[in-house]
Amino acid sequence: MTLAVNPQALFLSTENAAAEPLTQPSVPALNLVAIGLNHQTAPVDVRERAAVRESEREAILAHLRQHAREVMLLATCNRTEVYMAGIEGDPLAAFEGAWGHSLRHHLYVYEGQAAARHLYRVAAGLNSLVIGETQIQGQVKRAWQDAAERKDTGALLNKAAQGALNAGKRVRSETGLSDKVVSVSSAAVELAEQVLGDLKGRTALILGAGETAELTLTHLRAAGIGNVLVVNRTAERARQLAKKLGGRACPGEFLHEVLPEADVVIASSAAPHYVLEASGVQRALERREQPMMLIDISVPRILNPDIAAVPGAFLYNLDDLQQVVSRNLASRRAALPQAEQIVGTLVDDLMHWHEFRERARQGQELMPSVALASD
């Protein structure tokens, strides 16, 4: 016996060789959802409510897993997003339930191809506060790796994440969008220059010792600051950063002792509470003759907003960097159409992969119904 299969059409009945072919089944929509909030849809005090604290990460993911087969969580200083494949139910309810807050007035939801396009634009830096910034690609990669290690990804999210990282790589290498690009860290330093003037001879204090803190220290050095204090609750990490880029390390418990030295404080760390209160800044200013500038680029913020009311203290946060960033965007606008074209092409590749995969599945499901013809 031989298997009678026409690769172009499957027949309703093998009793009549002239039977009309079946209409090709439609391909199910890409079952991918992107939901979240960012600097464009929510101010920093709202973004704080959707921040991902390490102590809460597993509980958040456990809730999201109840609503989807695949889950990837992307949390940065300017966004909290969830990518879900194989979702069942309402993604808005899933997101709000995970954080326990009513956030839907600030949330965006993309489905199917639009969700993939959003992820690809995010990885390419096209959806960042600083258009074209490069830090986000590493953050997307780590989010995907973390999800994969937790076995929260399958074929679809793996393919989408790989495509997004490829989009980011191509946009940066082919468009020049990232040439001379500013970052949140460099925007914070530029804001300090606007407020304080020439930074040469000034003293800066960095709260934190992670990736963003390292970028901040690099930009401070480029701006001419020679004296930098690195304060971190883990003294060893502070020492490592200070040794790498130059500066003095200080354990977190001695923050208030060194604070009076600082002309500018840039906070970029994660903590479950405010690290610096208004009273501490007031005491530090009593030992200074000059005002103090403080920039909090942490989410959640670690500098108490009440500091803004202290005479001589000038407090800024991530939302205050918008004006600095918008001025730097003009020089990169010419690269945006090419960047968007690259993203569009790679999203099309994902959709072709999805269609091929679904057609193959449909073919497998129909195969048992194909008649076996006698020789």
N, C-alpha and C positions, 0 to 999 in steps of 0.2 A: 504494500500500500504506500502511496505517496501523498504528501501533504499538499493540498491544493490551496495556495495562498497567492493572491494578487497583491503585491506590495502597495499598489496605489488605491485599492478599494477592497473592502470586505463585503461579502454578499449576505443578504437576508436569508436566502435559501440556496442550497446547492442542487435542488431538484430541477431548477431552470437555469441553464448556463447563461441565459441572456438577462437575468434579473438585474434590476437597477442597483448600483452601488449605494451603500449607506452614506448619508450625509456625514462628513467628518465631524466628530464631536468637538464641541468648543473646549478650549483649554481653560481650566479654572484660573481665576485671578491669582496673582502672586499674593500668597497669604503672609504678608509682612506688614507690620505696623510700627511706626515711629511716633512716640508721644513724649512730650516734655515741655520744658520752659527754658528760656534763656534771657540774656540781657536785653533782647528786643521786646520781650513780652512781659517781663516781670522785673520790678526794681529789686535792689539787693536785699531789702528786708523780707521780700517774698521768696526770693531764691534761697535764702537761709532756711526757710521752712521745708524746702525740698532738698537740702544738702544731704549727703550720704556720710554719716559718721560711721567709722569702722565698727563700733560696738553694735550698730543697728543694721549693718549691711546684710547679714545672713537672714535676719527676719524680713527685710524688704524683699530679698530674692525669693524666700520661701512663699511669700504672698503672691508674688508675680508668677511663680511656677504653677500656681493653681489656675492661672488664666491662659497659659501658653505652653507649648511643647519646648520652645527655644526662647531664651532670654539673654539679652546683653545689656548691661547697665553702664552708661557713660556719664561720669560726674566730673566736672571741672569747676573752676572758679566762676565761670559765666554760664554754665548750663547743667541741667540734670535731665538726661534723656534715657528712655527705655526702648529697646528694639526687641520686638516679639514676633516670632514666627509660629504658625499654627495656633493663632489666638482664638479663643472662644469667649464670647460675651463682649462686654463694653470696655474698651481700653481706658476710657476716662475713669470708670469706676475702679478698674484694676490699679491705676496709678494713684488715685486719691486714697484707696484703701491701703496701699503699701506705705504711704507716709502719714496717713491719719489726719490729713488736712483737706479742706475744701479749696482746691486750686484751679478748678476748671476755667475760670475767667482768664487765667494766665497761660493755659496749656494750648499747645498746637498738636494736632493729630494728622499724620500722613498715612495713607494706606496704599498697599500694592506698589506700583512703579514709583509713585510719588514718595513713598517711604524710602525706597532705595536711593532715589535721587537726593533726598535730604541727607542721608548718611554719606553719600559720595561727596556732596558739597561741604559737609562738616569736615570730613577728613582732608579735603583740599584747602581748608582754611577760608572758604568762601562765605561761611556763615558765622565767622568769628567776630568778636568786637574789633580786633585788629585784622583786617582782611589780608589773607595770605600768610598769617603767622604759622610757624612751623611746629610749635609745641603740640598742637592739637593732633597731629598725625601720630606721634608717640602715645598720646593719651588714648586714641582710638585703638591702636595696636594692643596696648596693655589691657583695655577693656575687653577686647576680643580674646586675648590670651587667658585672662582671668575667667571668662565665661567658659572657654574650652576646657580649662583645668577643672572647673566645677561640673563638667559634663552638661552644661546648659545650652550647648550649640549642637546643631545638626547640619545637614547638607546645605540648607538654605541660608542660615545665618553665616556659616563658614564661607560660602561663596560670595555673599554680599559683603562681608567684612574684607575679604581678600580683594574684591573689586574696588572697594572704597580706598584701601591703602594704595592700590595701583593708581587710582585717580589722583590721590594726593601726590604721589611720587611724580607722575607725569606732569601735573600742573606746575609743580615747582621746578622741574627740570626743563620744561619746554616753553613756558610762557614768560619767565622772568618776573612773575608776580611776587616772588619772595625776595627779589633783589632789594637790599636796603630796607627791608620790611621792619617795622617796629613791633615790639611785643608788649604785653601788659606791663612787664617789668621796665622796658625802656620808656614806655609812656609815663610810668610813675616817676622815673628819673627826669624826664623832660618837664613834667609838671613841677617838680621840685626846682628845676632851673628857672621856670617862669616865675615862681613865687619868691625864691631866694636870690635869684641872679646867679652869678658865677659860683660854682660849687667848689672851686679850688680853695683849699684851706679850711673847708667845712668838715664836720664830723658826722658820719652817718651811722645809724644803728639799724641792723636788720634783725627782725624777729622771725626766726625760722632758719632751717638749714637744708631744705629740700631743693628740688629742681628749680622752682621759681625763685627761691632765695639766691641760688647760685647765679641765675641769669641777672637778677637785680644787682648783685655785687659786681658782676662783670660790667654792667652799664654804668654803675657808680664810678668804677675805676676809669672807664673811658671818658666820663664827664669831669675827671680831674680830682675826685675825692681821694685823699691819701690816707685818711684815718677812718677805718671801718670797724665797728664792733659787731660781732656775730653772736647773738643771744639765742640759745635754744634750750629747751627743757632737758634734752639729752646732751650733756657736755661734750661727749666724744664726737658727736656729729658736728657740733659747733667748731671743735678743734680741727676736724678734717677739712671743713670748708674754709676756715681761716688760713690753714696751712696751704691749701690748694691755690687760693687766689689772693692771699695776703689779708691780714687783719688780725684783730684780737678776739679770741674766743672767750665767751662768758657763759657760765651755767645760768639757767633760767632763774634760779633763786636769788641771784645778785642783780636782777634787772633794775630795780629801783636805785641801787647804788651807782650804776653807770649811766642811768638815764639822763642826769643833768648835763652830761658831756655832749649829748646828741643835738645837732641842729635839725636833722631830719630823721624821722623814724619811718621805716617801711616794713609793714607787717605782712608776712606771707607764710602762714603756718596753719595747722589744723589743731583745734583745741575744743573741748566740749563747753568752754566757758570763756568769758573775757579774761585776757591775760593782763590787760592794763586798764585801770579805772581812772576816772577823773581826778580823784584825790591824789593818786600817785603822780600824775602829770603836774598837778598844782604844786606839789612839794618839790618836784624837779625844777619847775620854773622859778621857784623862790630862790634857788641856788644858781640861777642864770641871769644874765643881763639882757639876753636876746630871746626873741620868741622861738617857738618850736613848731616845726611842720611835721604832721603825722599822716601817713597814707596807708590805709588798710586795704590790701588787695586779697584778703582772705575771705572765703565763704565757707562756713559762717564767719562773720567778722569777729576778730579777737580784740579789737580796741572798742571800748564802750563808747557808743555815740554821744554820751553825756560829756565827753572830753571837749566837744565843740564849744561848750559853754564856758570853758575855762579861759580867762583872759590871757592872751599870749600864746594860746594853742590854736593851730589852724589844722583842722581835721578834714581829710578827704577819703573817699572810698572809690570802688570800681566804677560806679556810675558817673563820678566826676571826671573820669578819664575820657569820656565820650568826645568832648570837644578837642582834646589833644589828638585823638585817633582820627577824627574826621578830616582834619587838616592834612594828615599824612596819606589819606586815601587818594587824593587827587592825582598824585604822580603814578598810581598803579591802575587807574581806571582803564587805560588802554589795553591792559592784559586780560581784563575780565571776559570779553567775548570769546577769546580762544580758550580760556579756562572752562567756561560753561560748555563749549563745544566738546572738549575732552570728556567732561563729566557725562554729557548726553550720549556720546558714543559708547562709553563703558557701561552706562545703564542699559543701553540697547543690547549690549553683549549679554548682560545678566538676563534680560527678558528672553533672548533667543535660547539661552541655556535652559531657562524655566520651561519654555514651550517644548523644546526637544525632550526634556525630562518627562513632562506630562504626556506628550504623545507616546513615548515609550511605555509609560504606565498603562495608558489606555489600550495600546496594542497588546500588552500582556494580559489585560483583563478580558479582551475579546478573543484571544487565541483559542481557548477551549471550545468556543462555539463554531470554529471553522471545521467544516466537514472533511473527513478523510476520504479521498477518491480512490476507488479500486483501480488497479492496473488493467 
